Amino acid sequence: MRIQALWRYPVKSLLGEKRQSLAIDERGVVGDRQYAIIDETGKFGSGKNTRRFTRIDNLLSLRAVTKGDAPTVEFPDGRAIDVVADDIDHRLSQCLGQPVKIRRETEQSHFDDSPVHLLLSSDLEKLQKSLPGSKIDVRRFRANVILEDIGHLSASDLVGSVLTIGDTRLLITHKTERCRMVTAEQEDLEFDPRILKSIARDFEVDFGVYARVLKAGTIAVGQDVEIGSERALRANNQELGI
């Protein structure tokens, strides 16, 4: 198994950036979901309504990229504005049709669930085969790490495993429950409700896995991934006196 692709999303719920490498620390992917758009009630802008999130249309018409110390938001008209610019809140509010502000993460995490999100290429292929008329694209699922699996595992098979990628170690904790976000229109991808229905039917609504960081490091596209167990890792650490 190896890393096929890497993605980072500097601003929660906006389009992200494809990367050749990612730094991983105790929080997760460095710079991932570091900023979020917040409405007047203090809820995070998203494609869904929950206790923490509020649905804001057109978030996926905006892209966040990192070109310096702080991310830049790219607007549909071609403008690019730093998230720390004085007029960023006004520009975002105009674009999204409601008062919003963009803020850096503080005490409350911007993650939906867990620090690192992974997908397997074999699951993407299986979903595409079940929906030949749909465009199954990794962008729909907003994962950080796409793993190329030649053994045709399912991501659910990895739960409880420890992935070693160079010096980095990730513990796969649980499966990713999907919502309507995977059906959303973005860039060249059309709104497609069949995708969530197929995930519910063939994957019991779960598609991908979450992980927490056991050891920080840097990971890169093309890097080999070793799969082990948490029990084996504990035994190895005890033997080494760690």
C-alpha beads as a LAMMPS data file, in Angstrom:
LAMMPS data file: protein, C-alpha beads

242 atoms
241 bonds

1 atom types
1 bond types

-500.0 500.0 xlo xhi
-500.0 500.0 ylo yhi
-500.0 500.0 zlo zhi

Masses

1 110.0

Atoms # bond

1 1 1 0.000 0.000 0.000
2 1 1 1.208 3.501 -0.759
3 1 1 -0.001 7.089 -0.712
4 1 1 -1.761 7.965 -3.964
5 1 1 -2.755 11.564 -3.215
6 1 1 -2.782 14.136 -0.414
7 1 1 -5.212 16.992 0.217
8 1 1 -5.449 19.860 2.667
9 1 1 -8.374 22.193 3.370
10 1 1 -7.047 25.421 4.938
11 1 1 -10.597 26.749 5.467
12 1 1 -13.288 24.359 6.635
13 1 1 -15.966 23.532 4.026
14 1 1 -14.228 25.385 1.174
15 1 1 -12.473 23.735 -1.753
16 1 1 -8.971 22.627 -0.817
17 1 1 -5.513 22.134 -2.265
18 1 1 -3.787 19.030 -3.581
19 1 1 -0.343 18.563 -2.021
20 1 1 2.765 16.516 -2.695
21 1 1 3.506 16.282 1.032
22 1 1 1.836 17.039 4.355
23 1 1 3.285 17.751 7.771
24 1 1 1.498 15.891 10.564
25 1 1 1.544 17.011 14.200
26 1 1 -0.444 16.063 17.299
27 1 1 -3.444 18.116 16.101
28 1 1 -3.510 16.440 12.689
29 1 1 -2.540 17.758 9.254
30 1 1 -0.706 21.040 9.771
31 1 1 -2.815 23.864 8.339
32 1 1 -5.893 21.707 7.743
33 1 1 -9.250 23.272 8.689
34 1 1 -7.239 25.918 10.528
35 1 1 -9.835 28.550 9.653
36 1 1 -13.622 28.372 9.450
37 1 1 -16.454 30.590 8.273
38 1 1 -18.871 31.459 11.075
39 1 1 -22.400 32.851 10.864
40 1 1 -24.085 35.404 13.159
41 1 1 -25.034 32.710 15.686
42 1 1 -21.465 31.438 16.006
43 1 1 -22.050 28.201 14.103
44 1 1 -19.541 26.894 11.583
45 1 1 -20.507 27.233 7.936
46 1 1 -21.051 23.838 6.320
47 1 1 -23.214 21.966 3.850
48 1 1 -25.464 20.655 6.620
49 1 1 -27.387 21.762 9.707
50 1 1 -26.405 20.279 13.080
51 1 1 -25.841 21.510 16.615
52 1 1 -22.399 22.867 15.601
53 1 1 -22.878 23.552 11.884
54 1 1 -25.155 25.687 9.763
55 1 1 -25.820 25.193 6.090
56 1 1 -24.426 28.001 3.954
57 1 1 -24.917 27.665 0.219
58 1 1 -22.088 28.346 -2.241
59 1 1 -19.217 27.574 0.130
60 1 1 -17.883 25.203 -2.521
61 1 1 -17.636 28.089 -4.982
62 1 1 -14.685 29.309 -2.893
63 1 1 -11.225 27.781 -2.666
64 1 1 -8.637 28.145 0.090
65 1 1 -4.945 27.781 -0.740
66 1 1 -1.772 28.400 1.224
67 1 1 0.685 30.776 -0.397
68 1 1 2.334 32.302 2.662
69 1 1 1.893 32.472 6.412
70 1 1 -1.914 32.579 6.123
71 1 1 -4.322 30.998 3.612
72 1 1 -5.826 32.906 0.715
73 1 1 -9.468 32.607 -0.348
74 1 1 -10.039 32.503 -4.106
75 1 1 -13.431 33.903 -5.197
76 1 1 -15.491 32.898 -8.267
77 1 1 -14.654 36.206 -9.990
78 1 1 -10.925 35.501 -9.766
79 1 1 -10.122 37.685 -6.781
80 1 1 -7.827 36.250 -4.113
81 1 1 -7.897 37.702 -0.590
82 1 1 -5.841 36.706 2.450
83 1 1 -7.883 35.419 5.394
84 1 1 -6.270 38.105 7.581
85 1 1 -7.159 40.978 5.215
86 1 1 -9.271 43.768 6.724
87 1 1 -12.056 43.353 4.153
88 1 1 -12.239 39.542 4.059
89 1 1 -15.383 39.282 6.217
90 1 1 -17.181 41.874 4.086
91 1 1 -16.174 40.155 0.834
92 1 1 -17.252 36.742 2.099
93 1 1 -20.583 38.113 3.326
94 1 1 -21.234 39.651 -0.096
95 1 1 -20.359 36.429 -1.901
96 1 1 -22.392 34.151 0.380
97 1 1 -25.409 36.454 0.717
98 1 1 -25.410 36.649 4.514
99 1 1 -23.279 38.111 7.319
100 1 1 -20.309 35.849 8.057
101 1 1 -16.791 36.111 9.396
102 1 1 -13.717 33.931 9.049
103 1 1 -11.803 32.969 12.160
104 1 1 -8.780 30.899 13.123
105 1 1 -9.284 27.821 15.311
106 1 1 -9.062 28.456 19.062
107 1 1 -10.412 26.184 21.794
108 1 1 -13.199 24.643 19.689
109 1 1 -11.924 22.230 17.045
110 1 1 -12.901 22.816 13.437
111 1 1 -12.807 19.099 12.631
112 1 1 -16.115 17.333 12.051
113 1 1 -14.838 14.335 13.963
114 1 1 -11.144 13.386 13.973
115 1 1 -7.776 14.891 12.966
116 1 1 -6.911 12.832 9.870
117 1 1 -9.288 11.478 7.228
118 1 1 -8.316 8.645 4.847
119 1 1 -9.837 6.906 1.805
120 1 1 -8.857 3.754 -0.075
121 1 1 -8.659 3.708 -3.868
122 1 1 -10.363 0.301 -3.874
123 1 1 -13.455 1.763 -2.190
124 1 1 -13.583 4.570 -4.748
125 1 1 -13.365 1.996 -7.549
126 1 1 -16.122 -0.113 -6.010
127 1 1 -18.403 2.913 -5.687
128 1 1 -17.709 3.934 -9.286
129 1 1 -18.611 0.444 -10.539
130 1 1 -21.921 0.589 -8.699
131 1 1 -22.679 4.005 -10.244
132 1 1 -21.371 3.947 -13.830
133 1 1 -23.359 7.066 -14.682
134 1 1 -21.884 9.115 -11.845
135 1 1 -18.527 10.829 -11.521
136 1 1 -16.887 9.452 -8.381
137 1 1 -14.135 11.913 -7.577
138 1 1 -11.978 12.164 -4.444
139 1 1 -12.932 15.838 -4.118
140 1 1 -16.443 14.843 -3.058
141 1 1 -15.147 13.147 0.095
142 1 1 -12.682 15.762 1.410
143 1 1 -10.154 13.248 2.731
144 1 1 -6.554 14.159 3.542
145 1 1 -4.940 10.895 2.456
146 1 1 -5.862 8.649 -0.472
147 1 1 -4.285 5.211 -0.143
148 1 1 -3.636 3.107 -3.226
149 1 1 -4.606 -0.430 -2.275
150 1 1 -3.567 -3.235 -4.596
151 1 1 -4.998 -5.880 -2.257
152 1 1 -8.561 -4.576 -2.585
153 1 1 -9.154 -4.020 1.100
154 1 1 -12.027 -1.898 2.330
155 1 1 -11.287 1.053 4.582
156 1 1 -13.397 -0.585 7.296
157 1 1 -10.832 -3.415 7.388
158 1 1 -8.276 -0.916 8.677
159 1 1 -10.137 0.077 11.861
160 1 1 -7.873 -0.662 14.823
161 1 1 -4.752 -0.763 12.649
162 1 1 -1.658 1.386 12.997
163 1 1 -0.347 2.866 9.751
164 1 1 3.373 3.569 9.670
165 1 1 4.431 6.043 6.988
166 1 1 8.101 6.821 7.402
167 1 1 8.380 8.255 10.914
168 1 1 4.655 9.021 11.090
169 1 1 2.218 6.699 12.842
170 1 1 -1.574 6.924 12.614
171 1 1 -4.115 4.860 14.545
172 1 1 -7.263 4.150 12.522
173 1 1 -10.041 4.721 15.052
174 1 1 -13.395 4.430 13.254
175 1 1 -15.270 4.672 9.974
176 1 1 -16.459 7.922 8.397
177 1 1 -20.224 8.378 8.384
178 1 1 -21.335 10.249 5.284
179 1 1 -23.891 13.020 4.779
180 1 1 -25.321 15.032 1.880
181 1 1 -22.000 16.874 1.380
182 1 1 -20.808 14.039 -0.892
183 1 1 -23.641 14.839 -3.318
184 1 1 -22.927 18.576 -3.589
185 1 1 -22.143 20.420 -6.792
186 1 1 -18.568 21.723 -6.976
187 1 1 -16.399 22.844 -9.873
188 1 1 -17.076 20.333 -12.702
189 1 1 -18.954 17.895 -10.433
190 1 1 -22.749 17.967 -10.638
191 1 1 -25.186 17.534 -7.759
192 1 1 -25.671 13.767 -7.546
193 1 1 -27.971 12.305 -4.842
194 1 1 -27.310 8.780 -6.129
195 1 1 -23.896 8.804 -4.459
196 1 1 -25.183 8.980 -0.885
197 1 1 -27.876 6.394 -1.661
198 1 1 -25.238 3.988 -2.985
199 1 1 -22.995 4.551 0.042
200 1 1 -25.947 3.823 2.317
201 1 1 -26.790 0.652 0.391
202 1 1 -23.303 -0.763 -0.217
203 1 1 -21.236 0.686 2.637
204 1 1 -23.815 1.122 5.438
205 1 1 -23.411 4.934 5.146
206 1 1 -19.693 4.727 6.074
207 1 1 -17.070 5.605 3.474
208 1 1 -13.469 6.175 4.548
209 1 1 -11.872 6.135 7.998
210 1 1 -10.641 8.566 10.627
211 1 1 -7.315 8.417 12.418
212 1 1 -5.545 10.040 15.320
213 1 1 -1.845 10.802 15.403
214 1 1 0.435 8.529 17.416
215 1 1 3.672 10.011 16.101
216 1 1 4.191 13.223 14.163
217 1 1 6.156 13.452 10.933
218 1 1 5.886 14.296 7.249
219 1 1 4.183 12.132 4.637
220 1 1 4.475 12.330 0.848
221 1 1 2.795 11.057 -2.307
222 1 1 4.268 7.717 -3.379
223 1 1 5.410 6.816 0.116
224 1 1 4.908 3.221 1.283
225 1 1 2.414 2.522 4.070
226 1 1 2.904 -0.337 6.520
227 1 1 -0.153 -1.789 8.278
228 1 1 0.205 -3.111 11.822
229 1 1 -1.927 -3.540 14.919
230 1 1 -2.180 -1.339 17.992
231 1 1 -1.402 -4.379 20.150
232 1 1 1.799 -5.086 18.212
233 1 1 2.805 -1.436 18.513
234 1 1 2.310 -1.485 22.293
235 1 1 4.369 -4.668 22.580
236 1 1 7.142 -3.142 20.477
237 1 1 7.143 0.019 22.577
238 1 1 7.344 -2.004 25.796
239 1 1 10.263 -3.975 24.407
240 1 1 12.052 -0.737 23.519
241 1 1 11.165 0.825 26.856
242 1 1 9.113 3.594 25.276

Bonds

1 1 1 2
2 1 2 3
3 1 3 4
4 1 4 5
5 1 5 6
6 1 6 7
7 1 7 8
8 1 8 9
9 1 9 10
10 1 10 11
11 1 11 12
12 1 12 13
13 1 13 14
14 1 14 15
15 1 15 16
16 1 16 17
17 1 17 18
18 1 18 19
19 1 19 20
20 1 20 21
21 1 21 22
22 1 22 23
23 1 23 24
24 1 24 25
25 1 25 26
26 1 26 27
27 1 27 28
28 1 28 29
29 1 29 30
30 1 30 31
31 1 31 32
32 1 32 33
33 1 33 34
34 1 34 35
35 1 35 36
36 1 36 37
37 1 37 38
38 1 38 39
39 1 39 40
40 1 40 41
41 1 41 42
42 1 42 43
43 1 43 44
44 1 44 45
45 1 45 46
46 1 46 47
47 1 47 48
48 1 48 49
49 1 49 50
50 1 50 51
51 1 51 52
52 1 52 53
53 1 53 54
54 1 54 55
55 1 55 56
56 1 56 57
57 1 57 58
58 1 58 59
59 1 59 60
60 1 60 61
61 1 61 62
62 1 62 63
63 1 63 64
64 1 64 65
65 1 65 66
66 1 66 67
67 1 67 68
68 1 68 69
69 1 69 70
70 1 70 71
71 1 71 72
72 1 72 73
73 1 73 74
74 1 74 75
75 1 75 76
76 1 76 77
77 1 77 78
78 1 78 79
79 1 79 80
80 1 80 81
81 1 81 82
82 1 82 83
83 1 83 84
84 1 84 85
85 1 85 86
86 1 86 87
87 1 87 88
88 1 88 89
89 1 89 90
90 1 90 91
91 1 91 92
92 1 92 93
93 1 93 94
94 1 94 95
95 1 95 96
96 1 96 97
97 1 97 98
98 1 98 99
99 1 99 100
100 1 100 101
101 1 101 102
102 1 102 103
103 1 103 104
104 1 104 105
105 1 105 106
106 1 106 107
107 1 107 108
108 1 108 109
109 1 109 110
110 1 110 111
111 1 111 112
112 1 112 113
113 1 113 114
114 1 114 115
115 1 115 116
116 1 116 117
117 1 117 118
118 1 118 119
119 1 119 120
120 1 120 121
121 1 121 122
122 1 122 123
123 1 123 124
124 1 124 125
125 1 125 126
126 1 126 127
127 1 127 128
128 1 128 129
129 1 129 130
130 1 130 131
131 1 131 132
132 1 132 133
133 1 133 134
134 1 134 135
135 1 135 136
136 1 136 137
137 1 137 138
138 1 138 139
139 1 139 140
140 1 140 141
141 1 141 142
142 1 142 143
143 1 143 144
144 1 144 145
145 1 145 146
146 1 146 147
147 1 147 148
148 1 148 149
149 1 149 150
150 1 150 151
151 1 151 152
152 1 152 153
153 1 153 154
154 1 154 155
155 1 155 156
156 1 156 157
157 1 157 158
158 1 158 159
159 1 159 160
160 1 160 161
161 1 161 162
162 1 162 163
163 1 163 164
164 1 164 165
165 1 165 166
166 1 166 167
167 1 167 168
168 1 168 169
169 1 169 170
170 1 170 171
171 1 171 172
172 1 172 173
173 1 173 174
174 1 174 175
175 1 175 176
176 1 176 177
177 1 177 178
178 1 178 179
179 1 179 180
180 1 180 181
181 1 181 182
182 1 182 183
183 1 183 184
184 1 184 185
185 1 185 186
186 1 186 187
187 1 187 188
188 1 188 189
189 1 189 190
190 1 190 191
191 1 191 192
192 1 192 193
193 1 193 194
194 1 194 195
195 1 195 196
196 1 196 197
197 1 197 198
198 1 198 199
199 1 199 200
200 1 200 201
201 1 201 202
202 1 202 203
203 1 203 204
204 1 204 205
205 1 205 206
206 1 206 207
207 1 207 208
208 1 208 209
209 1 209 210
210 1 210 211
211 1 211 212
212 1 212 213
213 1 213 214
214 1 214 215
215 1 215 216
216 1 216 217
217 1 217 218
218 1 218 219
219 1 219 220
220 1 220 221
221 1 221 222
222 1 222 223
223 1 223 224
224 1 224 225
225 1 225 226
226 1 226 227
227 1 227 228
228 1 228 229
229 1 229 230
230 1 230 231
231 1 231 232
232 1 232 233
233 1 233 234
234 1 234 235
235 1 235 236
236 1 236 237
237 1 237 238
238 1 238 239
239 1 239 240
240 1 240 241
241 1 241 242
